[in-house]
Amino acid sequence: MERLTQTVRRGLVALELRMRSISAEPEEGAATAEYAVVLVAATGFAAVLMAILKSDTVKTTLTNIIQNALSVS
């Protein structure tokens, strides 16, 4: 009976230690997931910007701005 009591106590101590370690760093995986979401959003934003900058209207406008800035009158 005493051996069983010691085994149960060891199990409870191990369980308590595990619960404390889990509660000490509960969001360890959440940070990785948040970085992944930010990277996906940034990639999507970059794709939209590239599509806008490649359009003929924007190319023409930027070219005109640069030509006007470089021309000395």
C-alpha positions as CSV (number, residue, x, y, z in Angstrom):
1,M,0.0,0.0,0.0
2,E,2.8,2.4,0.8
3,R,4.5,1.7,-2.5
4,L,1.2,2.6,-4.3
5,T,0.9,5.8,-2.3
6,Q,4.5,6.8,-3.3
7,T,3.8,6.0,-7.0
8,V,0.6,8.1,-6.9
9,R,2.4,11.0,-5.2
10,R,5.2,10.9,-7.8
11,G,2.6,10.9,-10.6
12,L,0.8,13.9,-9.0
13,V,4.1,15.8,-8.7
14,A,5.0,15.0,-12.3
15,L,1.6,16.1,-13.4
16,E,1.8,19.3,-11.4
17,L,5.3,20.1,-12.8
18,R,3.9,19.5,-16.4
19,M,0.9,21.8,-15.8
20,R,3.2,24.5,-14.4
21,S,5.5,24.3,-17.4
22,I,2.5,24.5,-19.8
23,S,1.0,27.4,-18.0
24,A,4.3,29.3,-17.9
25,E,4.5,29.4,-21.8
26,P,1.0,29.0,-23.0
27,E,1.4,30.9,-26.3
28,E,4.6,29.4,-27.6
29,G,3.0,28.1,-30.7
30,A,0.7,31.1,-31.1
31,A,3.6,33.4,-31.9
32,T,4.6,31.2,-34.8
33,A,1.1,31.1,-36.1
34,E,0.9,34.9,-35.9
35,Y,4.1,35.3,-37.8
36,A,2.7,33.0,-40.5
37,V,-0.5,35.1,-40.8
38,V,1.6,38.3,-41.0
39,L,3.8,36.8,-43.7
40,V,0.8,35.7,-45.8
41,A,-0.8,39.1,-45.5
42,A,2.4,40.9,-46.4
43,T,2.8,38.7,-49.5
44,G,-0.7,39.4,-50.6
45,F,-0.2,43.1,-50.1
46,A,3.0,43.0,-52.1
47,A,1.2,41.1,-54.9
48,V,-1.5,43.8,-55.0
49,L,1.1,46.6,-55.1
50,M,3.0,44.9,-58.0
51,A,-0.2,44.5,-60.0
52,I,-1.0,48.2,-59.5
53,L,2.6,49.3,-60.3
54,K,2.6,47.2,-63.5
55,S,-0.6,48.8,-64.9
56,D,-0.2,51.1,-67.9
57,T,-1.9,54.1,-66.1
58,V,0.6,54.0,-63.2
59,K,3.6,53.5,-65.5
60,T,2.5,56.5,-67.6
61,T,1.9,58.7,-64.5
62,L,5.3,57.7,-62.9
63,T,7.1,58.3,-66.2
64,N,5.6,61.8,-66.5
65,I,6.5,62.7,-62.9
66,I,10.1,61.6,-63.4
67,Q,10.4,63.4,-66.8
68,N,9.0,66.6,-65.3
69,A,11.4,66.3,-62.3
70,L,14.4,65.7,-64.5
71,S,13.6,68.4,-67.1
72,V,15.3,71.7,-66.4
73,S,13.3,74.6,-67.6
